[in-house]
Amino acid sequence: MDNNYANHCIECTVTNCKNHNSTKNFCALETIKVGTHEANPTVSQCTDCQSFELKCGGCK
């Protein structure tokens, strides 16, 4: 996956996500999946980016 790509339609500030653009606050994916962890979401905090993958800094 090319993290140098910045999808200017998907802003993102989650820098510990594997899909975060390495130099800008955009997602490097073409599309993302948004979901919820609530039965009846009423505020933005109830939603989740289900495309999130933890960036592995020093993994082997």
WOBEL-V830297 format. One record per pair of residues at least 24 apart in sequence whose ideal C-beta (glycine too) atoms are under 10 Angstrom apart, sorted by sequence separation. I is the first residue (numbers start at 0). GAP is how many residues later the second one is. If there is no record, write none. Layout:
{{I | GAP} {I | GAP}}
This chain:
{{2 | 24} {3 | 24} {4 | 24} {6 | 24} {26 | 24} {28 | 24} {2 | 25} {4 | 25} {6 | 25} {26 | 25} {1 | 26} {2 | 26} {0 | 27} {0 | 28} {18 | 30} {16 | 32} {18 | 32} {19 | 32} {17 | 33} {18 | 33} {19 | 33} {21 | 33} {16 | 34} {17 | 34} {18 | 34} {13 | 35} {16 | 35} {17 | 35} {19 | 35} {15 | 36} {16 | 36} {17 | 36} {18 | 36} {11 | 37} {15 | 37} {16 | 37} {17 | 37} {13 | 38} {15 | 38} {16 | 38} {17 | 38} {9 | 39} {11 | 39} {15 | 39} {11 | 40} {13 | 40} {14 | 40} {15 | 40} {9 | 41} {13 | 41} {15 | 41} {0 | 52} {2 | 52}}
